[in-house]
């Protein structure tokens, strides 16, 4: 039995797509920060922690909220059967650069723990887990480009060896003003009228819009 | 059909083929383990403005010794510090192994938090390409003439164990036969300043689980393990990865859970996969960073998982916290402990400073080690646990 891609979200160029349909479009696509804020508003979410996150985590958080819209049970009880497997090309370099600015001048030295903690690419996974009380398997890979083979192999192994029932997986990349999120919800016992989980479909959906 | 295939493969054994540690204590596993047996620590007092305006304790590899060692492989001037550590360690592990690094059945997995962080600048326009982790992976692929792309795992302090488990799982999935798992991080002002801003740096060499502990001592190093589905014939190499799991606290991004429930879940699942009851775990190589919250959280998790009888140590007092290398270096020491049936003294520990009665090693202990557990926990709420078991007469 093959697992299914039951939801997928793409965020690019000031637009959010859910399962191939436009979900939200920004009035100011040139500013990711404004776009992310208005997206949260559109999702009608009150979550103060969002404003403390770095850009990478904000992007990951938004994409995860979109693919979980229909999941009414999430966050109600701790769940160790949901895995989170994310990847990107630039790690958390955007925040690394911000942090570096705070320490490079000895006369203007102001490192802060609130910023430093985001100089790790797996923090965005932690943010998704905190929001949804997910305590399952989690890992972050770095690759030059979207690597459907690796994502498929690893996630399929988690599901087929019963280490998880569901997995949030995909690509979350942010540097400067360039960003891209392509996130999938994979379910081992997903509805058969959804998309089959395989390398070809991951690549097709990634390139899709 | 596919489920059946995976069902069968999930019990495929993955063995340790060879390993290497590069640290202030030496350039081979043997040199490092000898230092540990003599209770020598790699942590020293430093006055190096390159890393910190204030004097500090840290485990830093001597530049001259590193370049001396490295010059047997290549010209030290051409390579970055991070590259020199990875090349030295992977080469060291390969030397003791018969696996072919250039085979399409072999994959290299790099575990690191920050890679070439010393090349980071303050703007994204004039970025040195060396800071991209994927670029470091490409560099290693070319250097070792690997057929497959080098994979990169970066999950803070649990990176090393995560990378090892990833290697085991990809082998069990039938994608590769061998994995070269290399964990590495260098000492940097970037990371030092960050932990200083958290007020998390110890005033003395760190004292894991001790009543007087006051925080972390940072370190640098590289640890490489070669793992394979092909049972090694050498008697010395008779250990397998019998189980493992990764979990998340889902509690806080920079503080461990007070209840230790995330780590408990990882441990219980790892023991379950290994088929080893908690009272059969002879020894635990803990994460033991020596921050007040981490060590207490670990103690609670070990108690909850029924592990209070097992001997415990933390190796942070020897190597410092080596971040992306910690999981691999400390796993290798665990393996060498198993081979020599010797639990290493948990240096820096005198009086218990945690609420649970852990059995922390106050001296080196010669004892039979059959099943051992290595754990890690870190920023982002991640926890990882791996079980190593001796293979008897298989």
Interface residues (C-beta under 8 A of the other chain):
Chain A: X1 X2 X78 X80 X84 X89 X90 X91 X93 X94 X96 X97 X99 X100 X101 X103 X104 X106 X109 X111 X112 X113 X116 X117 X119 X120 X121 X122 X123 X125 X126 X127 X129 X130 X132 X133 X134 X135 X136 X137 X138 X139 X140 X141 X142 X143 X144 X147 X150 X153 X154 X156 X157 X160 X161 X163 X175 X176
Chain B: X2 X3 X6 X10 X53 X113 X114 X117 X120 X121 X122 X123 X124 X127 X131 X132 X133 X134 X135 X137 X138 X149 X151 X152 X153 X154 X155 X156 X162 X166 X169 X170 X172 X173 X175 X189 X190 X193 X194 X195 X196 X197 X198 X245 X246 X247 X248 X249 X250 X251 X252 X253 X254 X261 X262 X265 X269 X379 X380 X381 X382
